[in-house]
Every structure is written in structure tokens, then in C-alpha cells.
Amino acid sequence: MNGTCAALDSAAGDPGLPVAGGRETAREVWRLSRGHRLRLVATGVLGVVSTGVDLIVSVAIGLLVDRVQAGTADLATVLTVTAVMVLSAVLGAAGTALTIVLATRVYHRVLAALRERLVHRAMTLPQHLVESAGTGDLISRSSDDVTAVADAAPTVIPVLTVTAFTIVVSLGGLAALEWPYAAAFAVVLPLYALAVRWYLRIGLGVYRAERTAMSARAQQILESQRGHATVLGFGLAQQRHQAVMTDSWRVARQSLRARTVLSMLNARLNLGECLSLAAVLVVGFVLIEHDASTLGGATTAMLLVLRVLGPVNQLLLVIDTLQSAFASLSRMIGVVTIPLSSPDASTRATSSAVQLDAISFRYDAGPRVLNGITLDIPSGRRVAVVGASGAGKTTLAGVVAGTHLPEAGTVTRPRRTAMITQEIHVFACTLRDNLTLAAPGASDRDLHEALQATGAAAFLDVLPERLDTLLGVGGHPLTDAQAQRLALTRLLLTDADLVILDEATAEAGSTDAGQLDRAADAVLAGRTAVVVAHRLSQAAACDRIVVMERGAIIETGTHAELVDAGGVYAGLWAAWEAAR
């Protein structure tokens, strides 16, 4: 068990999104159940009544045993008792089934509300938090963990419902029969409680470690898929395969530890079962010897104990699923309860102007990437950011867009802000849906006008169903230039006050570069803009150029001013002109 605990400590130290504690998880589930609590009360009442009716079978068998022992059991008695047993069994089974249905409906409605909150919160998480945790962790919580909690319903809810009500009602029945029977069984109950408490203390951590390992594996697979071209180009297939294999074996080791913990729980519960049966048998023998109970009473007591042990054993079979589901639930709620980012580092301007005052930024505990950046961009002006790779251009764009929170300084930006990066995403839906994601109320006329403005209207003619053509995975393929025009059209439809283009047309070939630059001009017209330029022709067309080096601004001015100054930008421009 020391190995298991050591593994848990290691897994718990892995970076990732937060995991909710047990009390926080319970509070959030209780909050989500608001609106369903009356149904929960009705479920509880029905469960108690159904279990009580079902216990009549045990009492009837005990009475029949007493009649047989006394020699007063005739055919009528047997038929009457049998009829009562059948009727109580049918009514009890029907009531239990209805109880399970009601509990399942509440479960799935609460889960649906949680799933909606999880997706909404995931879409609004700060980019820096997702990047530091890894997108694999978020994807695992939104898919694997949701599936684990949903799949637990068909097996866990019936067993939990039956077990809870059976234990309570059976103990009450034992006490009503003869209090020593209930006392004998109650003496053994602490063994069950200690075993379950041990399992909850150790098992939950083990299952969380297993889920964390699954998130790490998902991250490795996701990175390999996203960088497929790079993996092939640099011959990294074997290295990536080994990384996935390492994380897969980590998942296997955590799963084995979880099964080991479950086996140890089995041993403890089996011991409790043997002791509880023995205790009731001994008490029954003593009571019968002293004429304090009948053989029928002892029989009823044993049947009641067996009725408790049956559901408990069923619970044992699904407790593995229960623990896994609870670990997944705590990971989901860990995302839902992440506090919103503090607005202290940024304010919203009443105009479309942008102001950066002494901005500094670093990724996690790494070195500073931006150092004391101060920049003013008047409304409607276009600023280009240029510099060597690693100068901090993309990070600055992220700070302006609000996807990166600075560690020092303040940012003032307009509320309606939009950004396009080099990684263009085409959603797996129609062209119309791809565009209206940015403007849900846009008409077909609005879409055609936007496509015309960005020069993308021409490729409508090559789409088999025009606006209704399915794009993305499994749909009509788009070239890089077409995908970039789609992204620019989508941005135009947002009608944002501030636009950030972070090498948004970097993938364009020489034949498409001019057309994409004209499309970008149409989108930026009249808007405040920050353009991270990979082609200096883009920078030259801007109102102002900012040159960055090692996270600081070293030059700023118009294209003509910087060329005449003969500094870093002038050297870059001369090299650009010579290469054309």
C-alpha cells in the first residue's frame, strides 16, 4: 500500500487543472440539484415504503416456520402465506423499480446541467491556464470524465438506491423483531464502516491518479496528431511513440493499483459478512434456548441480515465504478468552480483605443517574455509588430487580445475584440454555420456581402451546395488560402472594434499573398488593429511599426521614418527587398 500512496503523491503533483475536494464536490452537486429536491424527497419516501413492503416476505417465511414447528400449518395457511409473499414481492419490486427510475431521472438532469456548465466554463477559461495545464487535460475532463460519470448511472444508481433503503429498513425490522438481533448485527457494522472509510480515503486518490495519467496520455496523443507534419518531417515518430507508450504504461500501473485496492476491500467486507452471520446465529441460538425467541423469529432475522448482505455485496461489485465516477465528477467540478479571471490587470475603454502601461509577462515560472512594454494605439489606427523569432511578438498580441494576463502593468482595450492566429480552424459544419458562429443573427445577404468584401465570394461557385456545403472533417476540403479567407470573413462579421492578426496569412503562397493582404485590408478598414507581420510588405502598409527584441520595444515609427533612421528595421527591410 505504500507503493500506492507514493504513486498517488507523484500523480497529485502533476500540473493540471484543479480537482475539487469531496466537500466542494458535494456542495456543487447539491447546488445543481436545486429544482429537483422535491422529487428527491418523493424518491426517498417511495424507496422506504417499497423496501418495507418487500421485507414482508422475510416475515411471512418466519411465521410459516413457526406454524410448521407448532404443527398448525395446513394447506390454507401455506397458500395464504404464499399469496402474501408473492403480492409483497411484486409490489416491492414495482416500487423499487419506480424508485430507481425517479433517482435516475434526477441523476441525469443534474449531470446534464453539470455538463452544460463544464462546456461553458471550458470555453471561457483563460488561455494561459489551458496552456499550462495542457489541452489534453481539458479534453479528457470533457470527454472521458463525462463518459465515466454518465456510464455509472445504469449500474450504480440501482445498487445505491436499494442498498441504502434496505439497510435502514432491515435494521428497523431486526429491532422490531427482537432487539438483540439488531444489536448483534450492529456490533459488526463498524467493520463495514471502517473498510469503506479506508477504501474512500485510499481509493479516491488512486482513481484521481488514474484519471490524471489518462489526461497526460491524451495530451501526448493530441500533440502528436496536431504536429503530425513536424513529427514526420523531423523523424520523431519513434520518439512520440515512446512517449505515448510511457504514459500508457503509467495508466496501466495506476489501473492495477486501483484493482489491488479493490481486492483488499473485498477481503475486509467478506470478513464482515462472515462475522455478521455468525453473530446473528449465535444470538438466535441463545434466545431460542431461553425461550426468548422462536425458530421462526431466528429465521426471519437471518433472512433480514441476508437481505442487507445481498445489496452490500452488489455494492461491492460496483464500488469500483462508483469511485471512478466520483473521481471523474470531482475533476469536472474542478473546472466548473475555477474562479473567473480578475479584471484588475485590464480595463475596458469607451473607445476603440488601446493602451499598454508597463506590461510584463512570463509563462509560468519561466523568464520574462515581455519587459515593461508601454504602447498607445489611437482609435482606428493600424500598428504592425515585427522582430526576430522569439522577440515576444505573439505574446504581445495575446496580451492585447486578453488571452494572456500580464504579471505587471495595465491594459486598456475595447470590449469587442477579435483575434486570428496562424492556426486557422474550420469547424465540422456548413459554410453558413462556420460564418454565423461569429454573427448568429446574420442573414444570407449579410454573409454574401462579407464574402464579397474579403474576396471569398468566388469560391462559393466551387462548393457543391454553396452556403450549405459541409466543411471540416469529413466535409469539402479547403485550401490554406480558402481557410484563411473564411477566418477573415468570420472576423469581419464580428464587427469588432479591435482586431489582432497574429501572422493570420502566414500560410499563403506567393500567388495568394497579395489577395489575402487585400482581404485583410478590407477587414481592418476603420478598425483599431495590431498586425504581427511575417511579411514586411504588410508592416509597410500600417500606420505605425513597432520593432521588438528580447521582449522589449526597441524602435517605433512609420515605415519611412524607420527606414531613414537606418536601425534594425532598416536592415530587415533591406534584406526583405533583396530577397524579393
N, C-alpha and C positions, 0 to 999 in steps of 0.2 A: 504494500500500500504506500510505502514511502516513495517508490518509483512513480506511482500515480500522482501523488501530491507534488513531486518535483516537476513532473511534466506539466501539471496544471499551472504552477508558478511560472514556468517558462512561457506557456501559452498566454497567460494573463498579461505578461509583459510585452506582448507583441503590439506594435502600433495598429491603430484601427479606430473605427467609430466607437462611441461609448456603448456600454452594456448596462441596462437598467438593473438595479438590485431587486431582491424579492419584494420588499415593501413597496418600492416605486412601481413595480410591475402590477402588484395587486391594486394599488391606488388608481393607476391608469385604467385598468380593466373595469374597476368599479365605476369610474367616471364614464367610461364608454357604455356601460350598461344602463345609463340613465335613459329612461323611456321604456325600459324592459323589466323594471323591477317588480311591477305588479304581476307580470307573467312569471317571474321567478318565484314569487310567493305562492302563486297558484300551483306551480310545478312542485314546490316543496310539500304543500298540503296534499296534493294528489299522490305524491310518492309515499308519504307516510300512510295514507289510507290504503293504498294498493298493497303495500308491504304487510300491513296489519291483516288485511283480508287473506293474503297468501299464507300467512302463518297459521291460519285455521286448520290447514292440512296437518301440520305437526300436532296440534292439539287434538284433532279428531283421531289420529292414529294412536295417541296415548290413551284416549278414552276407550278405544276399541280393545287395546291391550288389557286394560283393567276389566272390561266386560268379559273377555275371553278367560282371564285368570280367575274371575269370580264365577265362571260357568253360566253367565246370564246372556251371553251373546247368541242371538238367534239370527235367522236369515233376514228378518226385517231390520234388525239392528245393523247388520253388515251392509244392507242395501242403503239404509238411511245415512250411515256414516260415509259410505262411498259416494253417494249423491252430494253430500255436503262438501266432501273433498274435491270432487270434480268441479262443482259450482264455484268454490272459493279459488281453486286453481285457475279457472277460466277468467273469473273477474279480476283476480290478482294479476294475471298475465296481461289482460287488456289494459288495466290501469297502469301497469309498469311500462307497457309499450307506448301509451299516450304520454306518460311522464317523460320518456326518452325523446319522443318527438318534440314536445314542448322545449325541453332542455336543448336539443339540437338546433331548433329554430333560433333560440336566443343566442346560442354559441355562434352560429354562422352570421347572424345580424351584427353582433359585436365584432366578429372578425372582419366583416365587410367594411364596417366603419373604421377599424384599425388599418385595414389595407388602403383605404382611401387617404387616410391621414399620412400613412407611410409614403405613398407615392407623391402626395402634395409636398410633404416636407423634403423628400429626396430631391424634388425639382427646385427647391428654394435654398438648398444648402450652399453655404459659401464655397466657391471653387477651391480655395486653399485647403479647406477641411477635407474635401473629397480627394484632392491630390495627395495630401499627406497620408490619408487612410488607405488610398488605393481604390480605384473604381470597382475592383473585384469584390471588395468587402461590401460595398453598397449593392452591387448586383446580386451577391449571394443572399443578402438580407431580403431583397425584394423578390427573390425567386425561390431559392432553396428553403429559406426560413418560413416564408408564407406557405409553401407547399407542405412543410413538416407540420405546421400548426393546423392547416386545413385537413390533412390526411389523418390527423389524430382523432378527429371527430367521430368517425364510424365505429372505432374500437374503444376509445377512452370514455366517451360520454355515457354509453350504456352501462359500462362496468362501474364507473364512478357513481352514477345515479343509483344503481341497485345496491352497491356496497354501502354507501352512506346511510341509506334508509334502512337496509337490512340490519346493520349493526345496532342502530339506535332502537329499532322496534324489537329486535330479538333480545337485547339486554333488558328492555322493559318487560318482555314476556317471561324471561327467566326469573326476574324479580317477583312478578305476579304469581308465578308457579310456586316457587319456594326460594326465599332469599339466599340460602346457602349455595344454590346452583349459580346464581348471578355472582355471588362473592367469589366462588371458585374460578369462574371464568374471568372475572375482573382482576384477580390476582395475576393472571398470565398476560393480560392486556399490556402492561408496561413493557414486556419483552417485544411485542409488536411495535409499540411506540418507539422504543429505543432503536430497533432495527430500521424503521422507516426514517427516524431522525438522522441516524448515521448515514443512510443512503442519500437523503436530501442534502446533507452537508457535503458529502464527498461527490455524489453523482452529478449534481447540478454543475459543479465546476468542471468535471470531466467532460460533460456534454458541451459545455461552452467552449472548452479547449478543442473539442472535435469540430465544432462549427467554425471556430477561428481558423483551424487548419484547412477546412474546406474553402474558406474565403481566400486564404493565401494561394491555394491551388487554382481557384478561379481567376485570381489576379495573374498568375503565371500564364494560364491558357489565354486569357484575354490579351495580354501584352504580346504574346507570340502571334496571335491572329491579327492584331492591329498592325504589327510590324512585320507582316509576312514577307513583303518585298525585301526589307532590310535583312531579315533572317536568311533568306535565300542568297541575297547579294553578297553578304559577308561570310557565308558558310557557317552560320551559327545554329543550324538545325540540331546538331548533336548536343550543343550546349543547352539550348532551350528544352530539348527533350529530357536531358538530365535534370534540369531544374523542375520540370513538371513531375518527373518520376520521384524526385526527392520529396516534394510536397505531397504527392500521392501516398508515399510510404508513411509520411507523417500522419495523414488522415487515417491510414490503416492501423497505425500504432495507437492512436487515440481511440479508435473504434474498439480495438482489442481491450484496452484498459476499461472502456465502458462495459464491455461484456463481462470482464473479470469482476468488476464491482457488482454487477447484477447477479452473478453466480454466488458471490459472498452474501448478498441479501437473501437469496434462495435458501441458503443453509440456515440463516438465522430464523426465517419465517417457518421453515419446516420444523425446527426445534420448538417454536412456539405452538405450532399445531399439535404436535405430539403431547406436549405438556398440558395444553388446554383440554384435550380429550381425556387424558389420564386424570386430571383434576376433577372433572365433572363425573367420571365413572366412579372415582373413589368416594366423592361426596354422595352420589346416588346410592352406593352400596351401604354407606354408613346410615343414611336416612332411612333406607328400607329396613335395615337391621333394627333400627329403633322405632319402627312404625311411624316415622315422621313423613314418609312419602310412599307412594305406591310404585309398582313396576311401570305402570303407565305414565306416571309423572316423570320417572327417570328416563323413560323412552322419549317423552316429549322434550325433556331438557337436552338429551343428546341430539335430537333432530334439530332443535333450535341452534345448538352450537355448530352442528354441521352446516346449517343454513348460513351461518356467519362465515365459516371457514371457506365455503364454496366461493362466494363473491371475493373474499380476500385472496384466494388463490387465483381467481380470474384477474384481480387487480395486479397481482404479481406478474402475470403474463403480459400486461400492457403498461406496467410502470416504466419499462424501458422507453416505450413510445411517449409516455406522459412526460418523463424527464427531458427527452429530446425536444418535445414540443414546447415545454416551458423554457428551455434554454433558447430556443428559436424565438419564442414570444418576448423574452427579455431583450434579445438583440433587436427585434423590431421596435419595441418601445424605447430602446436606447436611442434610436434615430428620431422617433416621434417627439421625444422630450428634449431634443437638443435646443437650447435657447437660441432665439434669434440674435443675429449679429448686432453688436452695439453700434448705434449710429454716431458715436462720439467722434470718430475719425473722419466723417464726411457729412456734409450738409447739402441740401437741395437748393439750387439757385432759382430765382424767379425768372431769370432769362436763360438763354442757351450758352452763356459764357462758362468757361472752365477756369478754375484757379487751383493750383497746387502750391502749397506753402510748406517748405522744408520737409519734403516727403522722404522717409527712409523705409526700406523694406528688406526683409530676408526670408528665405524659405526655411521654416522650422528653426533648427539651431545652427544653420549654416552661416556663412559670411554674408555681409550686407551686399545686396544686389543693386539697390538704389541708395544714394548718399546725398541727402539734403537737396532734393530736387525742388526747385521753385519755378513755376511756369504759369503764365497768364495767356489764355486764348480768348479773344473777344468773340462776341456772338457773330455767327455767320462766317468766321474765318477758318481757313484750312491750314493745318500745321503738319508738316512731314517730319518724321523721326528717322534718322539714318545713323549708321555706325557699323562697326565690325560685328561679327557674330559673337555673342556673349557680352555685348556692351550694356544690355539691360533694356532694349527697345520693347520687346514683348512684355516684359514685366511692367514697364511704364504704361503700356497700353492697357494691361489688366487692372492697374491701379486707377487709371482714368475711367475705365468701364465699371469699376466697382467689384470686379471678381476677385481682386486681391485687396486685403485690408492692410494699410501701412502700419508699421510699428510706431512710427512717429510722424507728426505733421498732420495737416488737414487737407481735405479735398472738397471742393465745391463744384457740383456738376448739375445739369438739368435732370429732371425726373425721368423724362422719356429718353432713354439711352439705348443704343443698339450697337452690336459688335459682330464683325465677321472675321474669323481667323482663317488660316491656311487650310484647316481641316473642315472641308465642306461636307455637310451631312444631307443626304437625300432620304426622306422618310419613305417607308414602305406603304404608300397610299397614292391616290391620284394626284395629278399635277395641280388640280383645283385645291385639294386638301393641303398639299405642300405649301401653296401660296396663302390660303386663308388661315393657316396657323398663325400668321403674323397679323392678319386682319379678318377676324371671324365674320364681320358684317359686310365684307366686300362683295360686290356684285360681279357677274361675269364681265360686265363692261369695265369695271374698275381693274379687274385682272388683265384684260386685254390692253388697256391703256398703260398699265405698269410694264407689261411685257414689251410693248412698243417702245416705251421710254428707254429700256435697257437693251434694246436691240435683240430681244429674245423672242419676238413675235414670229420670226421666220421659222424657227424650229418647231412651231406648232404644226406646220404643214407636214412634217415628217412623223408626227405622232399619230398612230392609228386612230385614236379616239379623242385627239386634241386635249381639252382640259380634263377629260375623264380617263385619260391613259394612266394606267398603273405604273408607278416608278419605284425605284428602290429595289430591295432584294426580291427576286422573282418577277420583277416588272421590266418595263422597257429600259434598256441601258442608256446612260447619258455619258457623253464625253466630259473630260475635266472642264473644258471651257463652257459647256452647256450647264454643268452643275454649278459653276461659279456665277453664271448669269442668273440661274434660278435663285441662288442665295442673294444676289444683288437685288433682284426683283422683290424677293420676300422682304428685304430690308427697306426698300422703297415704300412698300405697303404699310410698314410700321409707322411711317411719318414721324420718325424720331427727331428730336431737337439736336442730339449729339450722336455722331456716327464715328465708330472706330473701325478702321480697316487694318488688320494685322496681317500683312502680306496676303491679302484676300485673293489676289490674282497671280500668285507666285507660280502656280502650276501651268499657266498658259504658255503655249508655244509661241514662237515668233510670229506666226500667222494670226494668232488670236490676241496677241498682247495689245495691239492698237485698239481693237474692237472692245476689249474688256476695259481698257482705260477710258474709252468714251462712255461705256456703260456706268463705270464708277463716277465719272464726272456728272452724269445725269442724276445719280443717286445723291451726290454730295452737294448739288447746287442749292445755295441758300441755307445750308446747314453748317453748324459748327462741326469740324471734323479733325480727327487725328489719324494720320496715314503712316503706318510703318512701311516704308518703301523698300522694296528689293530691287527696283529699277530706278535709277536716278532721274529718268525722264518723268516719273511720277512726282518725285520730290521737286523738280524744277517747276512743275505746274502749280505748286502750292503757294499760298500767300507768305508762308514763313517756313524755315527749315531749322530743325534742332539737331545738332550733331552730338551723339553720346559716345562716351568711352569710359569703361570701368564703372558704370553706374552713375556717372555724373554728366551734366551738360557742359561741353567744352566750347561749343560755338553755336551761335544763333543769329539768324538774319534772313534776308531774301536770297534767292539763288544768285542774283547779280552781285549782291554785297559779299557773299561768302566766296565767290569765285575771284572777285577783285582783291579780297583780303589775302589770298594765297596761303591759306591754312590747310587743315585736314580735309575739309570738304573740297577745296580746290584740287587737292591731289586726287581725291576719289573721282571727281568729275573728269579730270584729265585722263585717268585710267579708263573710265567708262567710255569717253569719246574715242580713245584709241582702239578700244575693243569692238566698236560698232562697225 
